[in-house]
Amino acid sequence: MGNRKIVVALGGNAILSSDPSAKAQQEALVETAKHLVKLIKNGDDLIITHGNGPQVGNLLLQQLAADSEKNPAFPLDSLVAMTEGSIGFWLQNALQNALLDEGIEKNVASVVTQVVVDKNDSAFDNLSKPIGPFYSEEEAKAEAEKSGATFKEDAGRGWRKVVASPKPVDIKEIETIRTLLNQGQVVVAAGGGGIPVVKEENGHLTGVEAVIDKDFAAEKLAETIDADILLILTAVDTVKINYQQPNEKSITEITVDDAFKLIAQGQFAAGSMLPKVEAGINFVSGANKRVCIITSPEKASKAIEGKAGTRIIAN
């Protein structure tokens, strides 16, 4: 095979394990890069996007800890941009070194990516995405009064700031990404779901306090560049039904209709496997012969050959 366009969506677990230091995250990406280079060796063109949940949460904590009149904390859109830069650098570096070790001459470029969302998206009225540290109820109320932010109780663990999680509508830098891809470069783009921006009446783009789900952003990217495969890399080798039950079962291949049935049964957890399956459904429904594969980084090259992972296909 070869010369397929593959959008790879890296989960946060491919970057951050239990050690949140920069060194540990870079080392994790060195391992991930080795798996991705196998795909490049096949002659496939890669566009890589990545999660940033743990990283942007840690950065927010650092910002809040140092927040003062002389050193004010930055807004969330700027923090997403910062993590696109840092994780983009780690990925570029790891991939470039892995390519060098394999004797492959290819450049890797990261694109700081603005993703347009609809300012009328209902997500802005229903803030649901928890970010940052946990507070007591009293602390949350005081912080809400001070900053005007919204706080919600999070699964019995305390109160957290919640922000909108709107759907991606458009990718501003898509032509830049396309140009790099057509030049045979490996592209890292739309990290952390991209920097959320809204279009004003005069056409200007303005950053907003929101977090775009990285699986939906990866799907939008794959759809827009007309990729052949959306490869979602996560903590498990396959999608499972009856997860962590005695009758747990791995799915190797599933059609869009059957995936909808399993969603209706509540088989996939919101915030983890559900958006991955939904992104896969959206992608393969958009055109013939598209495939979405969900698997772990270790199984990526086998999954592309149809020997591992879960494939979502059109009906």
C-alpha positions as CSV (number, residue, x, y, z in Angstrom):
1,M,0.0,0.0,0.0
2,G,1.3,3.5,0.6
3,N,0.5,7.1,-0.3
4,R,-2.7,6.9,1.8
5,K,-3.5,10.1,3.7
6,I,-3.8,9.1,7.4
7,V,-4.9,11.5,10.1
8,V,-3.5,10.2,13.5
9,A,-5.2,11.3,16.7
10,L,-2.9,10.7,19.6
11,G,-4.6,10.4,23.0
12,G,-3.2,12.1,26.1
13,N,-2.0,8.7,27.3
14,A,0.4,8.5,24.4
15,I,2.1,11.6,25.9
16,L,1.5,11.7,29.6
17,S,1.6,8.7,31.9
18,S,2.0,9.0,35.6
19,D,5.0,11.3,35.5
20,P,3.9,14.8,34.3
21,S,7.5,16.1,33.9
22,A,8.5,17.4,30.4
23,K,11.3,14.8,30.3
24,A,8.8,11.9,30.9
25,Q,6.4,13.2,28.3
26,Q,9.2,13.6,25.7
27,E,10.3,10.0,26.4
28,A,6.8,8.7,25.9
29,L,6.6,10.4,22.6
30,V,9.9,8.9,21.5
31,E,8.2,5.5,21.8
32,T,5.1,6.7,20.0
33,A,7.2,8.2,17.2
34,K,8.8,4.8,16.6
35,H,5.3,3.3,15.9
36,L,4.3,6.2,13.6
37,V,7.5,6.0,11.6
38,K,6.5,2.4,10.6
39,L,3.5,4.0,8.8
40,I,5.7,6.6,7.1
41,K,8.0,3.8,6.0
42,N,5.0,2.2,4.2
43,G,4.8,5.4,2.1
44,D,1.8,6.8,3.9
45,D,1.4,10.6,4.4
46,L,0.7,11.5,8.0
47,I,-1.1,14.4,9.7
48,I,-0.8,14.1,13.4
49,T,-3.1,15.7,16.0
50,H,-2.9,15.2,19.7
51,G,-4.8,15.6,23.0
52,N,-3.7,18.1,25.6
53,G,-6.1,17.6,28.5
54,P,-3.6,16.8,31.3
55,Q,-1.0,19.3,29.9
56,V,-3.4,22.3,29.6
57,G,-4.8,21.4,33.1
58,N,-1.3,21.5,34.6
59,L,-0.5,24.7,32.8
60,L,-3.7,26.3,34.1
61,L,-2.6,25.4,37.7
62,Q,0.8,27.0,37.1
63,Q,-0.9,30.1,35.8
64,L,-3.2,30.4,38.7
65,A,-0.4,29.7,41.2
66,A,1.6,32.7,39.9
67,D,-1.4,34.9,39.1
68,S,-0.8,38.5,40.2
69,E,-1.2,42.1,39.0
70,K,2.4,42.0,37.5
71,N,2.1,38.5,36.2
72,P,-1.6,37.9,35.3
73,A,-2.8,34.4,34.3
74,F,-3.5,33.9,30.6
75,P,-6.9,32.9,29.2
76,L,-7.6,29.4,28.1
77,D,-7.2,30.0,24.3
78,S,-3.7,31.2,24.9
79,L,-2.9,28.1,27.1
80,V,-4.1,25.8,24.3
81,A,-1.8,27.6,22.0
82,M,1.1,27.1,24.4
83,T,0.5,23.4,24.6
84,E,0.3,23.2,20.8
85,G,3.8,24.7,20.8
86,S,5.3,22.5,23.5
87,I,3.8,19.2,22.5
88,G,4.3,20.1,18.8
89,F,8.0,20.6,19.6
90,W,8.3,17.3,21.5
91,L,6.5,15.4,18.6
92,Q,8.6,17.1,15.9
93,N,11.8,16.3,17.7
94,A,10.8,12.7,18.4
95,L,9.6,12.0,14.8
96,Q,12.6,13.8,13.2
97,N,15.0,11.6,15.3
98,A,13.1,8.4,14.6
99,L,13.0,9.2,10.8
100,L,16.8,9.9,10.9
101,D,17.4,6.5,12.6
102,E,15.4,4.8,9.8
103,G,17.3,6.7,7.1
104,I,14.2,8.5,5.9
105,E,14.6,12.1,4.7
106,K,11.4,13.9,5.6
107,N,10.7,17.2,7.4
108,V,8.2,17.5,10.3
109,A,6.3,20.7,10.8
110,S,3.9,21.8,13.6
111,V,1.1,24.3,12.7
112,V,-0.4,26.4,15.5
113,T,-4.0,25.8,14.4
114,Q,-7.1,28.0,15.0
115,V,-10.3,26.0,14.8
116,V,-13.5,28.0,14.1
117,V,-16.5,27.2,16.2
118,D,-20.0,28.6,16.0
119,K,-20.6,31.4,18.5
120,N,-24.3,30.2,18.6
121,D,-23.3,26.7,19.5
122,S,-25.5,25.5,22.3
123,A,-22.4,24.4,24.2
124,F,-21.8,28.0,25.1
125,D,-25.1,27.9,27.0
126,N,-24.5,24.5,28.6
127,L,-20.9,24.7,30.0
128,S,-19.9,21.1,30.5
129,K,-16.1,20.6,30.1
130,P,-14.4,20.5,33.6
131,I,-10.8,22.0,33.6
132,G,-8.2,22.9,36.1
133,P,-8.1,22.3,39.9
134,F,-10.7,21.1,42.3
135,Y,-12.2,23.6,44.8
136,S,-14.4,23.3,47.9
137,E,-17.9,24.7,47.4
138,E,-17.0,27.9,49.3
139,E,-13.8,28.4,47.3
140,A,-15.7,27.8,44.0
141,K,-18.3,30.4,45.0
142,A,-15.6,33.0,45.9
143,E,-13.7,32.3,42.7
144,A,-16.9,32.6,40.6
145,E,-17.7,36.0,42.1
146,K,-14.2,37.2,41.5
147,S,-13.7,35.9,38.0
148,G,-17.3,35.5,36.6
149,A,-16.4,31.9,35.7
150,T,-18.9,29.0,36.1
151,F,-18.2,26.1,38.5
152,K,-19.9,22.8,38.8
153,E,-19.5,19.8,41.1
154,D,-17.5,17.1,39.4
155,A,-18.5,13.5,40.3
156,G,-18.1,13.9,44.1
157,R,-14.5,15.0,43.8
158,G,-15.0,18.7,44.4
159,W,-16.0,21.8,42.3
160,R,-14.2,22.7,39.1
161,K,-14.4,25.4,36.5
162,V,-16.4,24.4,33.5
163,V,-16.1,25.8,30.0
164,A,-17.9,25.2,26.7
165,S,-17.0,22.3,24.4
166,P,-18.3,23.4,21.0
167,K,-18.1,21.4,17.8
168,P,-15.4,22.4,15.2
169,V,-16.8,24.0,12.1
170,D,-13.7,25.0,10.1
171,I,-9.9,24.8,10.3
172,K,-8.4,28.2,9.6
173,E,-4.9,27.0,8.6
174,I,-6.2,24.2,6.3
175,E,-4.5,25.5,3.2
176,T,-1.1,25.7,5.0
177,I,-1.6,22.1,6.2
178,R,-2.5,21.0,2.7
179,T,0.6,22.7,1.2
180,L,3.0,21.1,3.7
181,L,1.3,17.7,3.1
182,N,1.6,18.0,-0.7
183,Q,5.3,18.8,-0.2
184,G,5.7,15.4,1.5
185,Q,6.1,16.8,5.0
186,V,4.8,15.2,8.1
187,V,2.4,17.7,9.7
188,V,1.4,18.1,13.3
189,A,-1.8,20.2,13.5
190,A,-5.0,21.0,15.6
191,G,-3.3,19.9,18.8
192,G,-5.6,19.8,21.8
193,G,-8.6,20.2,19.5
194,G,-7.1,23.4,18.1
195,I,-7.4,26.9,19.5
196,P,-11.1,27.8,19.6
197,V,-12.0,31.0,17.7
198,V,-15.3,32.6,16.6
199,K,-15.8,34.6,13.5
200,E,-17.0,38.2,14.1
201,E,-19.3,40.1,11.7
202,N,-16.3,41.9,10.2
203,G,-14.6,38.5,9.5
204,H,-12.1,38.8,12.3
205,L,-11.4,35.8,14.4
206,T,-11.5,36.0,18.2
207,G,-10.2,33.4,20.7
208,V,-12.8,32.1,23.1
209,E,-12.7,30.3,26.5
210,A,-13.6,26.8,25.4
211,V,-12.1,23.3,24.8
212,I,-12.8,21.5,21.5
213,D,-12.8,17.7,21.8
214,K,-9.7,16.5,20.0
215,D,-11.4,13.5,18.4
216,F,-14.0,15.8,16.7
217,A,-11.2,18.2,15.6
218,A,-9.2,15.2,14.2
219,E,-12.3,14.1,12.3
220,K,-12.9,17.6,10.9
221,L,-9.3,17.7,9.8
222,A,-9.5,14.3,8.2
223,E,-12.7,15.2,6.4
224,T,-11.4,18.5,5.2
225,I,-8.2,17.1,3.6
226,D,-10.1,14.0,2.4
227,A,-8.0,11.5,4.3
228,D,-8.3,7.8,3.6
229,I,-8.0,6.7,7.2
230,L,-8.7,8.3,10.6
231,L,-6.5,6.5,13.1
232,I,-7.4,7.2,16.7
233,L,-4.7,6.0,19.1
234,T,-5.8,5.5,22.7
235,A,-5.1,3.4,25.9
236,V,-6.8,0.2,24.6
237,D,-6.1,-2.1,21.6
238,T,-9.8,-2.4,20.6
239,V,-13.2,-0.9,21.2
240,K,-15.0,-3.1,23.7
241,I,-18.7,-3.7,24.5
242,N,-19.8,-4.6,28.1
243,Y,-16.5,-2.9,29.1
244,Q,-15.0,-4.2,32.4
245,Q,-17.9,-6.7,32.8
246,P,-17.6,-10.5,32.9
247,N,-19.0,-10.6,29.3
248,E,-16.7,-8.0,27.9
249,K,-16.0,-8.4,24.2
250,S,-13.7,-6.8,21.7
251,I,-15.1,-5.5,18.4
252,T,-12.8,-5.9,15.4
253,E,-15.1,-4.4,12.7
254,I,-18.4,-2.5,13.0
255,T,-20.7,-0.7,10.5
256,V,-22.1,2.8,11.1
257,D,-25.6,1.4,11.8
258,D,-24.4,-1.1,14.3
259,A,-22.3,1.6,16.0
260,F,-25.4,3.8,16.4
261,K,-27.2,0.8,18.0
262,L,-24.4,0.3,20.6
263,I,-24.4,4.1,21.4
264,A,-28.2,3.9,22.0
265,Q,-27.5,1.0,24.4
266,G,-25.1,3.2,26.3
267,Q,-22.1,1.0,25.6
268,F,-19.5,3.8,25.3
269,A,-18.5,6.2,28.1
270,A,-19.0,9.9,27.5
271,G,-15.7,11.7,27.5
272,S,-13.7,8.7,26.6
273,M,-14.8,6.1,24.0
274,L,-18.0,7.8,22.9
275,P,-16.5,10.8,21.1
276,K,-14.0,8.4,19.4
277,V,-16.8,6.2,18.0
278,E,-18.9,9.3,17.1
279,A,-15.9,10.9,15.3
280,G,-15.4,7.6,13.4
281,I,-19.1,7.5,12.4
282,N,-18.9,11.1,11.1
283,F,-15.7,10.4,9.1
284,V,-16.8,7.2,7.3
285,S,-20.3,8.5,6.6
286,G,-18.8,11.4,4.6
287,A,-17.5,9.5,1.6
288,N,-17.0,6.0,0.3
289,K,-14.0,3.8,1.2
290,R,-13.1,5.9,4.3
291,V,-12.1,3.8,7.3
292,C,-11.7,4.8,11.0
293,I,-9.4,2.6,13.1
294,I,-9.3,2.8,16.9
295,T,-6.4,1.1,18.6
296,S,-3.3,1.6,20.8
297,P,0.0,3.2,19.5
298,E,1.8,-0.2,19.9
299,K,-0.8,-1.8,17.5
300,A,-0.9,1.1,15.0
301,S,1.0,-0.5,12.1
302,K,-0.8,-3.9,12.5
303,A,-4.1,-2.1,12.7
304,I,-3.5,-0.3,9.4
305,E,-2.9,-3.8,7.8
306,G,-6.2,-5.0,9.2
307,K,-4.6,-7.3,11.8
308,A,-5.5,-5.4,15.0
309,G,-7.7,-2.7,16.4
310,T,-11.4,-1.8,15.7
311,R,-12.4,-0.7,12.2
312,I,-15.5,1.5,11.7
313,I,-16.8,1.2,8.1
314,A,-19.7,2.5,6.1
315,N,-22.9,0.4,5.9
